[in-house]
Amino acid sequence: MEQTPPQEEPSDNLKWLETATRFLDNQFRIPGTDIRFGFDFLVGLIPGVGDIVSMGISGLLVTTMVRKGASGMVVVKMIGNIVLDALAGTIPFLGDIFDLTFRANRRNLNLLKEHYKEGEHQGSAWPVVLLLLLVFMAIFVGVIYLVWQILRWYYDVLTGL
C-alpha cells in the first residue's frame, strides 16, 4: 500500500512568509516610539531605484504566495496593494510616509491568511483582469486617437490648410 506524504498545514507554509514580511515591513523600531519599519521602507528612501527594488521584492513575495495556494482574487488584491504602494512611493517625502504606514507586504500576507483560515477572497480573477484589459485598451485607443489628432493638426498648420 502506497503512503501519501503528509500535507503541509497552511501555518507551516506561512512561517517563512511571516519572517520575510516582518523583515520587509516591521523589523526595526524608531527608538522611543511605537513606529516600526523594515527593509522595504529603507530601500524606498532611495529615489527611483528604491521603489523599483521594493516593488520587485514585493512581487517575489506575491509569487511565492501564489505557489502557496492563493486564489486569483487574492492575487488581484495583492497586486493592487503593491501597485498602490509603488504609485504612492513616487511622491517625494509623502510617499515615504505612506510606505511607512501602508505596509503592502503585511497586508498581502494577511490576505493570504484570511484565504487559508477563513476561506475569504475566493474566486477567479478573470472578471477583474478582463475589466482592467478593457480599460487599458480604451486608454490605448484614446491615446492613439489623441496623437493622431495632434499630428493632423500639426500637419495642417505646417501646410497652411
MDTraj code that builds the backbone (N, CA, C; nanometers):
import mdtraj as md
import numpy as np

residues = "MET GLU GLN THR PRO PRO GLN GLU GLU PRO SER ASP ASN LEU LYS TRP LEU GLU THR ALA THR ARG PHE LEU ASP ASN GLN PHE ARG ILE PRO GLY THR ASP ILE ARG PHE GLY PHE ASP PHE LEU VAL GLY LEU ILE PRO GLY VAL GLY ASP ILE VAL SER MET GLY ILE SER GLY LEU LEU VAL THR THR MET VAL ARG LYS GLY ALA SER GLY MET VAL VAL VAL LYS MET ILE GLY ASN ILE VAL LEU ASP ALA LEU ALA GLY THR ILE PRO PHE LEU GLY ASP ILE PHE ASP LEU THR PHE ARG ALA ASN ARG ARG ASN LEU ASN LEU LEU LYS GLU HIS TYR LYS GLU GLY GLU HIS GLN GLY SER ALA TRP PRO VAL VAL LEU LEU LEU LEU LEU VAL PHE MET ALA ILE PHE VAL GLY VAL ILE TYR LEU VAL TRP GLN ILE LEU ARG TRP TYR TYR ASP VAL LEU THR GLY LEU".split()
xyz = np.array([
    [0.0844, -0.1177, 0.0000],
    [0.0000, 0.0000, 0.0000],
    [0.0891, 0.1242, 0.0000],
    [0.0591, 0.2183, -0.0907],
    [0.1402, 0.3393, -0.1037],
    [0.0918, 0.4438, -0.0052],
    [0.1866, 0.5038, 0.0632],
    [0.1508, 0.6090, 0.1575],
    [0.1628, 0.7439, 0.0892],
    [0.0658, 0.8291, 0.1154],
    [0.0736, 0.9641, 0.0614],
    [0.1493, 1.0505, 0.1606],
    [0.2331, 1.1402, 0.1096],
    [0.3071, 1.2257, 0.2020],
    [0.2124, 1.3183, 0.2761],
    [0.2442, 1.3492, 0.4005],
    [0.1559, 1.4386, 0.4759],
    [0.1528, 1.5772, 0.4122],
    [0.0335, 1.6337, 0.4082],
    [0.0179, 1.7688, 0.3542],
    [0.0662, 1.8705, 0.4569],
    [0.1318, 1.9748, 0.4055],
    [0.1747, 2.0807, 0.4956],
    [0.0524, 2.1590, 0.5418],
    [0.0532, 2.1954, 0.6655],
    [-0.0517, 2.2810, 0.7177],
    [-0.0287, 2.4220, 0.6653],
    [-0.1345, 2.4990, 0.6448],
    [-0.1164, 2.6365, 0.5999],
    [-0.0232, 2.7159, 0.6914],
    [-0.0309, 2.6914, 0.8218],
    [0.0549, 2.7653, 0.9134],
    [0.2019, 2.7318, 0.8881],
    [0.2330, 2.6055, 0.8502],
    [0.3702, 2.5696, 0.8157],
    [0.4136, 2.6425, 0.6882],
    [0.3229, 2.6510, 0.5920],
    [0.3529, 2.7211, 0.4676],
    [0.3797, 2.8691, 0.4913],
    [0.3166, 2.9258, 0.5902],
    [0.3243, 3.0696, 0.6111],
    [0.4408, 3.1128, 0.6994],
    [0.5107, 3.0201, 0.7627],
    [0.6161, 3.0588, 0.8573],
    [0.7241, 3.1430, 0.7918],
    [0.7791, 3.0957, 0.6807],
    [0.8868, 3.1731, 0.6204],
    [0.8341, 3.3009, 0.5553],
    [0.7076, 3.2989, 0.5088],
    [0.6482, 3.4209, 0.4561],
    [0.6306, 3.5245, 0.5667],
    [0.5936, 3.4769, 0.6849],
    [0.5810, 3.5660, 0.8004],
    [0.7156, 3.6306, 0.8327],
    [0.8223, 3.5516, 0.8297],
    [0.9571, 3.6033, 0.8582],
    [0.9984, 3.7057, 0.7532],
    [0.9761, 3.6738, 0.6265],
    [1.0127, 3.7661, 0.5183],
    [0.9329, 3.8955, 0.5277],
    [0.8051, 3.8844, 0.5590],
    [0.7203, 4.0025, 0.5702],
    [0.7634, 4.0891, 0.6873],
    [0.7967, 4.0272, 0.7990],
    [0.8444, 4.1024, 0.9155],
    [0.9706, 4.1804, 0.8781],
    [1.0647, 4.1145, 0.8081],
    [1.1884, 4.1798, 0.7664],
    [1.1586, 4.2982, 0.6737],
    [1.0641, 4.2812, 0.5824],
    [1.0335, 4.3859, 0.4855],
    [0.9534, 4.5013, 0.5450],
    [0.8644, 4.4727, 0.6381],
    [0.7704, 4.5766, 0.6825],
    [0.7857, 4.6264, 0.8264],
    [0.8352, 4.5456, 0.9194],
    [0.8393, 4.5968, 1.0575],
    [0.9512, 4.5359, 1.1423],
    [1.0658, 4.5155, 1.0841],
    [1.1788, 4.4557, 1.1548],
    [1.2391, 4.5516, 1.2581],
    [1.2410, 4.6794, 1.2279],
    [1.3081, 4.7783, 1.3120],
    [1.2062, 4.8718, 1.3768],
    [1.2495, 4.9352, 1.4855],
    [1.1627, 5.0303, 1.5565],
    [1.2406, 5.1588, 1.5777],
    [1.1731, 5.2718, 1.5590],
    [1.2347, 5.4001, 1.5895],
    [1.2381, 5.4116, 1.7414],
    [1.3579, 5.4290, 1.8003],
    [1.3701, 5.4327, 1.9468],
    [1.2792, 5.5381, 2.0105],
    [1.2155, 5.4977, 2.1177],
    [1.1270, 5.5870, 2.1913],
    [0.9881, 5.5992, 2.1322],
    [0.9591, 5.5241, 2.0252],
    [0.8262, 5.5299, 1.9622],
    [0.7773, 5.3877, 1.9366],
    [0.6537, 5.3788, 1.8940],
    [0.5978, 5.2500, 1.8513],
    [0.6021, 5.2362, 1.6995],
    [0.6723, 5.3268, 1.6319],
    [0.6784, 5.3248, 1.4854],
    [0.7785, 5.2193, 1.4407],
    [0.7287, 5.1267, 1.3600],
    [0.8126, 5.0183, 1.3093],
    [0.8277, 5.0324, 1.1584],
    [0.9386, 4.9840, 1.1064],
    [0.9654, 4.9879, 0.9636],
    [1.0561, 4.8715, 0.9291],
    [1.0709, 4.8487, 0.8012],
    [1.1541, 4.7375, 0.7568],
    [1.2393, 4.7749, 0.6383],
    [1.2964, 4.6722, 0.5767],
    [1.3860, 4.6893, 0.4639],
    [1.3147, 4.7573, 0.3473],
    [1.1877, 4.7282, 0.3274],
    [1.1085, 4.7875, 0.2203],
    [1.1091, 4.9395, 0.2319],
    [1.0896, 4.9905, 0.3521],
    [1.0909, 5.1350, 0.3755],
    [1.2300, 5.1932, 0.3512],
    [1.3333, 5.1250, 0.4003],
    [1.4700, 5.1753, 0.3849],
    [1.5102, 5.1839, 0.2383],
    [1.4809, 5.0793, 0.1612],
    [1.5143, 5.0787, 0.0191],
    [1.4326, 5.1846, -0.0538],
    [1.3079, 5.2039, -0.0118],
    [1.2208, 5.3029, -0.0744],
    [1.2701, 5.4456, -0.0579],
    [1.3622, 5.4698, 0.0351],
    [1.4167, 5.6042, 0.0541],
    [1.5110, 5.6451, -0.0589],
    [1.5613, 5.5479, -0.1334],
    [1.6490, 5.5769, -0.2469],
    [1.5592, 5.6175, -0.3635],
    [1.5669, 5.7424, -0.4075],
    [1.4747, 5.7891, -0.5125],
    [1.4811, 5.7035, -0.6394],
    [1.3649, 5.6678, -0.6888],
    [1.3531, 5.5932, -0.8139],
    [1.3902, 5.4476, -0.8010],
    [1.5159, 5.4203, -0.7818],
    [1.5655, 5.2834, -0.7760],
    [1.5041, 5.2088, -0.6574],
    [1.4927, 5.2742, -0.5445],
    [1.4384, 5.2097, -0.4252],
    [1.2981, 5.1580, -0.4452],
    [1.2147, 5.2366, -0.5119],
    [1.0766, 5.1942, -0.5352],
    [1.0706, 5.0745, -0.6297],
    [1.1580, 5.0730, -0.7288],
    [1.1598, 4.9604, -0.8228],
    [1.2053, 4.8333, -0.7516],
    [1.3113, 4.8438, -0.6716],
    [1.3606, 4.7276, -0.5964],
    [1.2535, 4.6795, -0.4987],
    [1.1910, 4.7728, -0.4296],
    [1.0861, 4.7386, -0.3338],
    [0.9700, 4.6672, -0.4022],
    [0.9285, 4.7174, -0.5185],
    [0.8184, 4.6549, -0.5910],
    [0.8585, 4.5153, -0.6386],
    [0.9832, 4.4990, -0.6806],
    [1.0311, 4.3679, -0.7236],
    [1.0306, 4.2668, -0.6105],
    [1.0758, 4.3088, -0.4932],
    [1.0761, 4.2196, -0.3768],
    [0.9331, 4.1822, -0.3390],
    [0.8446, 4.2798, -0.3396],
    [0.7038, 4.2521, -0.3091],
    [0.6443, 4.1570, -0.4124],
    [0.6821, 4.1740, -0.5383],
    [0.6344, 4.0847, -0.6433],
    [0.6806, 3.9414, -0.6218],
    [0.8051, 3.9254, -0.5786],
    [0.8548, 3.7911, -0.5475],
    [0.7765, 3.7287, -0.4324],
    [0.7433, 3.8095, -0.3343],
    [0.6645, 3.7600, -0.2213],
    [0.5260, 3.7153, -0.2685],
    [0.4636, 3.7921, -0.3561],
    [0.3325, 3.7541, -0.4104],
    [0.3444, 3.6259, -0.4923],
    [0.4507, 3.6138, -0.5710],
    [0.4722, 3.4918, -0.6494],
    [0.4780, 3.3700, -0.5585],
    [0.5470, 3.3842, -0.4485],
    [0.5547, 3.2742, -0.3518],
    [0.4176, 3.2449, -0.2933],
    [0.3414, 3.3490, -0.2643],
    [0.2077, 3.3298, -0.2087],
    [0.1182, 3.2577, -0.3083],
    [0.1359, 3.2860, -0.4376],
    [0.0581, 3.2164, -0.5404],
    [0.0916, 3.0678, -0.5367],
    [0.2198, 3.0364, -0.5235],
    [0.2611, 2.8959, -0.5156],
    [0.2064, 2.8277, -0.3905],
    [0.1774, 2.9067, -0.2877],
    [0.1245, 2.8505, -0.1637],
    [-0.0273, 2.8376, -0.1660],
    [-0.0893, 2.8701, -0.2779],
    [-0.2313, 2.8422, -0.2915],
    [-0.3242, 2.9616, -0.2944],
    [-0.2734, 3.0809, -0.3172],
    [-0.3609, 3.1979, -0.3222],
    [-0.4537, 3.1886, -0.4429],
    [-0.5792, 3.2264, -0.4230],
    [-0.6749, 3.2255, -0.5338],
    [-0.6495, 3.3449, -0.6248],
    [-0.7124, 3.3424, -0.7400],
    [-0.6974, 3.4528, -0.8342],
    [-0.7388, 3.5856, -0.7762],
    [-0.8476, 3.5852, -0.6989],
    [-0.8960, 3.7093, -0.6404],
    [-0.7972, 3.7636, -0.5373],
    [-0.7366, 3.6750, -0.4590],
    [-0.6355, 3.7183, -0.3612],
    [-0.5179, 3.7812, -0.4347],
    [-0.4768, 3.7199, -0.5441],
    [-0.3631, 3.7704, -0.6201],
    [-0.3925, 3.9103, -0.6747],
    [-0.5132, 3.9306, -0.7262],
    [-0.5511, 4.0622, -0.7776],
    [-0.5442, 4.1655, -0.6652],
    [-0.5943, 4.1318, -0.5484],
    [-0.5892, 4.2250, -0.4350],
    [-0.4449, 4.2519, -0.3922],
    [-0.3608, 4.1484, -0.3938],
    [-0.2203, 4.1658, -0.3567],
    [-0.1495, 4.2578, -0.4553],
    [-0.1722, 4.2357, -0.5831],
    [-0.1091, 4.3202, -0.6843],
    [-0.1587, 4.4633, -0.6711],
    [-0.2860, 4.4792, -0.6386],
    [-0.3398, 4.6133, -0.6138],
    [-0.2673, 4.6830, -0.4994],
    [-0.2395, 4.6094, -0.3922],
    [-0.1650, 4.6665, -0.2800],
    [-0.0258, 4.7110, -0.3233],
    [0.0406, 4.6286, -0.4025],
    [0.1766, 4.6605, -0.4469],
    [0.1757, 4.7816, -0.5398],
    [0.0806, 4.7858, -0.6320],
    [0.0733, 4.8981, -0.7258],
    [0.0436, 5.0277, -0.6504],
    [-0.0505, 5.0238, -0.5567],
    [-0.0811, 5.1427, -0.4765],
    [0.0419, 5.1880, -0.3991],
    [0.1137, 5.0947, -0.3386],
    [0.2356, 5.1257, -0.2646],
    [0.3403, 5.1871, -0.3569],
    [0.3555, 5.1313, -0.4768],
    [0.4553, 5.1820, -0.5717],
    [0.4175, 5.3210, -0.6232],
    [0.2906, 5.3414, -0.6555],
    [0.2478, 5.4721, -0.7053],
    [0.2626, 5.5793, -0.5978],
    [0.2226, 5.5475, -0.4767],
    [0.2377, 5.6444, -0.3677],
    [0.3851, 5.6705, -0.3400],
    [0.4690, 5.5693, -0.3585],
    [0.6118, 5.5846, -0.3339],
    [0.6803, 5.6801, -0.4294],
    [0.6160, 5.7118, -0.5399],
    [0.6771, 5.8050, -0.6358],
    [0.6646, 5.9503, -0.5907],
    [0.5806, 5.9774, -0.4925],
    [0.5641, 6.1136, -0.4422],
    [0.6729, 6.1388, -0.3383],
    [0.7607, 6.2356, -0.3646],
    [0.8690, 6.2608, -0.2681],
    [0.8157, 6.2910, -0.1285],
    [0.8809, 6.2388, -0.0300],
    [0.8541, 6.2520, 0.1127],
    [0.7192, 6.1925, 0.1536],
    [0.6095, 6.2366, 0.0926],
    [0.4777, 6.1830, 0.1286],
    [0.4689, 6.0339, 0.0972],
    [0.5319, 5.9921, -0.0124],
    [0.5340, 5.8504, -0.0477],
    [0.6077, 5.7674, 0.0558],
    [0.7139, 5.8234, 0.1130],
    [0.7880, 5.7529, 0.2180],
    [0.7043, 5.7377, 0.3441],
    [0.6305, 5.8421, 0.3782],
    [0.5410, 5.8337, 0.4950],
    [0.4313, 5.7312, 0.4691],
    [0.3756, 5.7330, 0.3477],
    [0.2738, 5.6352, 0.3116],
    [0.3290, 5.4938, 0.3242],
    [0.4505, 5.4722, 0.2734],
    [0.5131, 5.3401, 0.2786],
    [0.5354, 5.2950, 0.4222],
    [0.5641, 5.3892, 0.5088],
    [0.5862, 5.3577, 0.6498],
    [0.4586, 5.3076, 0.7172],
    [0.3447, 5.3559, 0.6712],
    [0.2186, 5.3191, 0.7355],
    [0.1378, 5.2137, 0.6598],
    [0.1508, 5.2070, 0.5268],
    [0.0652, 5.1193, 0.4470],
    [0.1046, 4.9726, 0.4583],
    [0.2319, 4.9412, 0.4490],
    [0.2862, 4.8053, 0.4632],
    [0.2155, 4.7038, 0.3731],
    [0.2407, 4.7168, 0.2450],
    [0.1753, 4.6314, 0.1448],
    [0.2045, 4.4839, 0.1675],
    [0.3263, 4.4500, 0.2050],
    [0.3615, 4.3093, 0.2245],
    [0.2839, 4.2476, 0.3408],
    [0.2678, 4.3217, 0.4480],
    [0.1898, 4.2736, 0.5631],
    [0.0439, 4.2563, 0.5219],
    [-0.0091, 4.3512, 0.4479],
    [-0.1470, 4.3410, 0.4009],
    [-0.1648, 4.2159, 0.3142],
    [-0.0654, 4.1911, 0.2273],
    [-0.0747, 4.0751, 0.1390],
    [-0.0679, 3.9443, 0.2165],
    [0.0176, 3.9377, 0.3160],
    [0.0242, 3.8175, 0.3982],
    [-0.1071, 3.7970, 0.4731],
    [-0.1659, 3.9050, 0.5226],
    [-0.2949, 3.8939, 0.5914],
    [-0.4043, 3.8456, 0.4959],
    [-0.4005, 3.8915, 0.3713],
    [-0.4965, 3.8416, 0.2721],
    [-0.4818, 3.6911, 0.2538],
    [-0.3570, 3.6443, 0.2451],
    [-0.3336, 3.5012, 0.2272],
    [-0.3804, 3.4230, 0.3495],
    [-0.3564, 3.4753, 0.4689],
    [-0.4010, 3.4080, 0.5912],
    [-0.5536, 3.3994, 0.5944],
    [-0.6192, 3.5097, 0.5576],
    [-0.7655, 3.5079, 0.5540],
    [-0.8151, 3.4058, 0.4523],
    [-0.7450, 3.3953, 0.3412],
    [-0.7811, 3.2990, 0.2371],
    [-0.7687, 3.1564, 0.2910],
    [-0.6600, 3.1281, 0.3594],
    [-0.6361, 2.9944, 0.4152],
    [-0.7323, 2.9602, 0.5285],
    [-0.7376, 3.0481, 0.6266],
    [-0.8062, 3.0161, 0.7517],
    [-0.9565, 3.0388, 0.7475],
    [-0.9993, 3.1431, 0.6761],
    [-1.1405, 3.1790, 0.6800],
    [-1.2111, 3.1566, 0.5467],
    [-1.1353, 3.1136, 0.4469],
    [-1.1957, 3.0882, 0.3168],
    [-1.2408, 3.2137, 0.2448],
    [-1.1840, 3.3283, 0.2813],
    [-1.2230, 3.4543, 0.2173],
    [-1.1469, 3.4730, 0.0864],
    [-1.1915, 3.5706, 0.0099],
    [-1.1255, 3.6125, -0.1137],
    [-1.1172, 3.4979, -0.2148],
    [-1.2181, 3.4169, -0.2182],
    [-1.2222, 3.3061, -0.3138],
    [-1.2647, 3.3593, -0.4495],
    [-1.2429, 3.2818, -0.5484],
    [-1.2954, 3.3143, -0.6798],
    [-1.1884, 3.3446, -0.7809],
    [-1.2349, 3.3513, -0.9018],
    [-1.1470, 3.3752, -1.0143],
    [-1.1176, 3.5240, -1.0281],
    [-1.0015, 3.5518, -1.0795],
    [-0.9621, 3.6903, -1.1030],
    [-0.9965, 3.7354, -1.2442],
    [-1.0461, 3.6439, -1.3272],
    [-1.0707, 3.6778, -1.4667],
    [-1.1628, 3.7971, -1.4868],
    [-1.2724, 3.8119, -1.4120],
    [-1.3550, 3.9316, -1.4333],
    [-1.2773, 4.0618, -1.4108],
    [-1.1949, 4.0643, -1.3078],
    [-1.1155, 4.1838, -1.2786],
    [-1.0094, 4.2037, -1.3869],
    [-0.9427, 4.0962, -1.4255],
    [-0.8384, 4.1045, -1.5284],
    [-0.8982, 4.1519, -1.6606],
    [-1.0117, 4.0972, -1.6977],
    [-1.0755, 4.1393, -1.8229],
    [-1.1175, 4.2862, -1.8181],
    [-1.1702, 4.3296, -1.7051],
    [-1.2076, 4.4698, -1.6904],
    [-1.0842, 4.5591, -1.7046],
    [-0.9741, 4.5217, -1.6388],
    [-0.8512, 4.6001, -1.6498],
    [-0.7991, 4.6023, -1.7935],
    [-0.8060, 4.4894, -1.8612],
    [-0.7632, 4.4854, -2.0013],
    [-0.8479, 4.5785, -2.0880],
    [-0.9785, 4.5773, -2.0645],
    [-1.0664, 4.6665, -2.1406],
    [-1.0337, 4.8131, -2.1130],
    [-1.0087, 4.8455, -1.9872],
    [-0.9739, 4.9835, -1.9519],
    [-0.8432, 5.0234, -2.0190],
    [-0.7410, 4.9372, -2.0121],
    [-0.6133, 4.9684, -2.0750],
    [-0.6265, 4.9795, -2.2266],
    [-0.7080, 4.8945, -2.2847],
    [-0.7293, 4.9033, -2.4298],
    [-0.7977, 5.0348, -2.4653],
    [-0.8962, 5.0753, -2.3869],
    [-0.9652, 5.2018, -2.4118],
    [-0.8684, 5.3194, -2.3981],
    [-0.7824, 5.3150, -2.2979],
    [-0.6826, 5.4207, -2.2807],
    [-0.5871, 5.4215, -2.3991],
    [-0.5431, 5.3042, -2.4404],
    [-0.4512, 5.2919, -2.5534],
    [-0.5133, 5.3498, -2.6797],
    [-0.6369, 5.3130, -2.7089],
    [-0.7062, 5.3643, -2.8275],
    [-0.7240, 5.5155, -2.8144],
    [-0.7574, 5.5632, -2.6972],
    [-0.7724, 5.7067, -2.6755],
    [-0.6427, 5.7827, -2.6977],
    [-0.5323, 5.7284, -2.6522],
    [-0.4024, 5.7925, -2.6721],
    [-0.3668, 5.7944, -2.8207],
    [-0.3904, 5.6844, -2.8886],
    [-0.3623, 5.6798, -3.0333],
    [-0.4465, 5.7843, -3.1065],
    [-0.5737, 5.7933, -3.0705],
    [-0.6615, 5.8920, -3.1337],
    [-0.6112, 6.0338, -3.1059],
    [-0.5735, 6.0603, -2.9828],
    [-0.5236, 6.1929, -2.9452],
    [-0.3959, 6.2267, -3.0220],
    [-0.3035, 6.1335, -3.0309],
    [-0.1796, 6.1553, -3.1061],
    [-0.2117, 6.1805, -3.2531],
    [-0.3040, 6.1019, -3.3075],
    [-0.3450, 6.1205, -3.4470],
    [-0.4005, 6.2615, -3.4691],
    [-0.4848, 6.3079, -3.3795],
    [-0.5433, 6.4418, -3.3927],
    [-0.4365, 6.5504, -3.3816],
    [-0.3423, 6.5330, -3.2909],
    [-0.2345, 6.6315, -3.2760],
    [-0.1477, 6.6345, -3.4011],
    [-0.1115, 6.5173, -3.4528],
    [-0.0310, 6.5121, -3.5746],
    [-0.1065, 6.5722, -3.6933],
    [-0.2354, 6.5472, -3.7022],
    [-0.3165, 6.6033, -3.8107],
    [-0.3217, 6.7554, -3.8002],
    [-0.3418, 6.8046, -3.6787],
    [-0.3445, 6.9494, -3.6574],
    [-0.2092, 7.0109, -3.6929],
    [-0.1012, 6.9451, -3.6499],
    [0.0339, 6.9930, -3.6775],
    [0.0599, 6.9959, -3.8288],
    [0.0175, 6.8925, -3.8964],
    [0.0317, 6.8870, -4.0435],
    [-0.0457, 7.0006, -4.1096],
    [-0.1680, 7.0232, -4.0635],
    [-0.2498, 7.1314, -4.1193],
    [-0.1844, 7.2677, -4.0977],
    [-0.1248, 7.2885, -3.9810],
    [-0.0568, 7.4144, -3.9512],
    [0.0645, 7.4316, -4.0433],
    [0.1407, 7.3253, -4.0604],
    [0.2606, 7.3327, -4.1433],
    [0.2288, 7.3533, -4.2913],
    [0.1229, 7.2926, -4.3394],
    [0.0888, 7.3031, -4.4822],
    [-0.0047, 7.4199, -4.5114],
    [-0.0551, 7.4848, -4.4082],
    [-0.1421, 7.6016, -4.4273],
    [-0.2821, 7.5679, -4.4708],
    [-0.3248, 7.4456, -4.4455],
    [-0.4620, 7.4068, -4.4868],
    [-0.5639, 7.4477, -4.3883],
])
top = md.Topology()
chain = top.add_chain()
for i, resn in enumerate(residues, 1):
    res = top.add_residue(resn, chain, resSeq=i)
    for name in ("N", "CA", "C"):
        top.add_atom(name, md.element.get_by_symbol(name[0]), res)
traj = md.Trajectory(xyz[None], top)
